[in-house]
Amino acid sequence: MKPRHFFDTNVLLYSISSDACDQAKRQRAIDLLDEDGGALSIQVLQEFYVQATRPTRAVRASHNDALKLISSWKRFAVQDLTMSVFSQALKIKEAFGFSYWDSAIIAAAGELGCELLYSEDMSHGQRVMGVKIVNPFE
C-alpha cells in the first residue's frame, strides 16, 4: 500500500509531550500515528532522537525510550536520504524558499508519493511538488 501522509518531526514530538499545554496536540498526534498509510524519513527520525533526548528538554526521553519509539515507527514507510531526495530538496529550496531541512522533508514525502505532509512548521495549505502541507494542529 502506498503511504498517503507523511509526518514531520513535530508530530512525533507532540505524541510524547507531557506538557499540560500540549495535551490536545498530543492526542491529535497519537491519533494521526494510529492511522494507516503513514510515512516518515530517516531525517525525521534523526531530528526526533536529537530533540527528544536533548539535555535541555523539560521532560527528556532516555536513549532507550527514544530507541523503542523509533523502533515502533519502523512500521511506517521510511524514506532514506538518497541523491534523488537531496537533489529534489535543493530544487524545492530554490523554487519555494523553504529551509534546506524542510525542503528535504517535502522531497522525502514526494519521493514516497505521499499526498499530505503533516507539519506545524510549514505553510498550511501550500502544495509543493504534488504534496499538500497540512497543519493538523489548527
C-alpha positions in Angstrom: 0.0 0.0 0.0 1.3 3.4 -1.0 1.6 5.8 2.0 -0.8 8.7 2.0 0.6 11.0 4.6 4.0 12.0 5.8 4.8 13.0 9.4 7.1 15.9 10.2 9.2 15.7 13.4 6.8 17.9 15.4 4.1 15.2 15.1 6.4 12.7 16.7 7.5 15.1 19.5 3.9 16.1 20.4 3.0 12.4 20.7 5.3 12.1 23.7 4.8 15.5 25.2 3.8 15.6 28.9 3.4 19.4 28.9 -0.2 20.3 30.0 -0.4 23.0 27.3 0.3 20.3 24.6 -2.3 17.8 25.6 -4.7 18.5 22.7 -1.8 18.4 20.3 -0.5 15.2 21.9 -3.8 13.4 21.4 -4.1 14.6 17.8 -0.5 13.4 17.1 -1.3 10.0 18.6 -4.5 9.8 16.5 -2.5 10.6 13.4 0.1 8.0 14.2 -2.6 5.4 14.7 -3.9 5.8 11.1 -2.8 3.5 8.3 -0.8 4.9 5.4 1.8 6.9 7.3 5.4 7.6 6.3 8.4 9.5 7.5 12.1 9.7 6.7 15.4 8.9 8.3 15.9 12.7 8.7 12.6 12.9 10.8 13.8 10.0 13.0 17.1 11.7 13.5 15.5 15.0 14.4 13.2 13.2 16.8 16.0 11.5 18.5 18.1 14.7 18.9 15.2 16.8 20.2 13.6 14.1 22.4 16.8 13.3 24.2 18.4 16.8 24.4 19.6 17.6 27.9 17.7 21.0 28.0 14.3 19.4 27.2 11.9 19.9 30.1 11.0 16.2 30.2 13.7 14.4 28.3 13.4 10.9 26.8 16.1 8.4 27.7 18.2 6.9 25.0 16.4 3.6 25.4 12.9 5.1 25.4 13.7 7.1 22.2 15.0 3.9 20.6 11.9 2.0 21.5 9.7 4.7 19.9 11.8 4.9 16.8 11.6 1.1 16.5 7.8 1.2 16.8 7.7 3.8 14.0 9.6 1.5 11.6 6.1 0.2 10.8 5.7 3.3 8.6 7.2 3.6 5.1 10.7 5.2 5.8 12.4 7.2 3.2 16.2 7.0 3.2 18.3 10.1 2.3 19.2 9.4 -1.3 20.8 11.5 -4.1 17.3 11.8 -5.6 15.8 13.2 -2.3 18.8 15.5 -1.9 18.6 16.9 -5.4 14.9 17.4 -5.2 15.3 19.2 -1.8 17.7 21.6 -3.4 15.2 22.3 -6.2 12.4 22.8 -3.6 14.6 25.2 -1.6 15.4 27.2 -4.6 11.9 27.3 -6.0 9.9 27.8 -2.8 12.3 29.4 -0.3 11.9 26.7 2.4 14.9 25.9 4.6 17.0 23.0 3.3 15.8 20.8 6.1 12.1 21.5 5.4 12.8 21.0 1.7 14.3 17.6 2.4 11.2 16.6 4.3 9.0 17.7 1.5 11.2 15.9 -1.0 11.1 12.7 1.0 7.3 12.9 1.2 7.2 13.4 -2.6 9.6 10.5 -3.2 7.2 8.2 -1.4 4.3 9.5 -3.3 2.5 10.9 -0.2 -0.5 13.2 -0.8 -0.2 15.0 2.6 2.6 16.3 4.8 1.5 16.9 8.4 3.6 19.7 9.7 3.1 22.5 12.2 6.2 24.4 10.8 5.4 24.9 7.2 2.9 26.8 5.1 -0.5 25.3 5.8 -2.4 24.5 2.6 0.5 25.1 0.3 1.2 22.5 -2.4 4.8 21.7 -3.2 5.7 19.2 -5.9 2.3 17.4 -5.5 2.4 17.3 -1.7 -0.1 19.3 0.3 1.2 20.7 3.6 -1.4 20.4 6.4 -1.1 21.7 9.9 -3.0 19.1 11.8 -3.0 21.1 15.0 -5.0 24.1 13.7 
